[in-house]
Amino acid sequence: MYYFKNFLEELADNTKIDFNLWNEGKALVFCRLKSSSVEKSLTEVSLGNNRGILEVEKSMEACLPIIKCYIEDKYKDIFYLREQFFGDVLQGNKVPLDKFRKNLPMVETGCTLFIISIEGSKYETLTALKNAYEGSNIISMIYEEEIIIIGVFENREREGKKIVSFLSDKLNCRCYVSYGEVAYSIEDIKIAYEEGKEAMDLGKRIGGKDNVYNYSDMFFERAICNISNKVKAQFYNEFKDKFNNFDDEMLNTIEEFISCDLNISEAAKNLYIHRNTLIYRLDKIAKDTGYDIRNFRQAATFTIAFLIWKELK
């Protein structure tokens, strides 16, 4: 968005015409027409998948079509064509190396591809993300049924959690984020996308409480998904009644304790309960299932069974 605003500044300077540009009538993208008392003329502008409103003074109404044409062409050049190019990369199509470096210069320093799945409007989400990353060299776009963000981030896990928190608060809907390894080339981007897709699928099916899924941290989940259906059925049949009898509080306790690597103090802190309360719950789980998940070997079997139950229930 930074380069687009620079273009709008130059357009206003070169034409000597002050104008305002609104994104879907909600967010002011560019403002040079500040007087509210001036009578204005308006026209709709295409901004990729969004709609904008362009306004000028009534006396400049004849110039609206020309300004509109310049803005739409430049927006398409900066955003839409770059997103088309990025789509070719994800689909495995051959792309010229010089264009790749021009459109994705951040890859040379190592970039992260985030996949975002949201239970809400993709277009509203994309607009919110573009505004949030305004001024940054970060690509955000809709690809297939999800939203993709690609850029360089200092702490990938923290950025993923930040995206979930921001969208959940902003749009009041459930959000999931996944990512693969850092990408340094065209081939890496394709691989990172496939890893992110697999992490998203695993996370939604059998992931823990966290809505941020890192492919590298999901070896256990990937291994479980490759267990034969026969063995899965055996685990499920043995444990389903035990897990079905637990209420939400106990299931939440199990997930938190597993996600904290069996650390009682950390799990109790995250659950906002006293350590002794957690120990009482773990004792109850051991009594009801026959598995003490404070013991590593028993916890391993229990965790496999729990994740299979989540997948098949």
Disulfide bonds with the S-S distance in Angstrom:
none
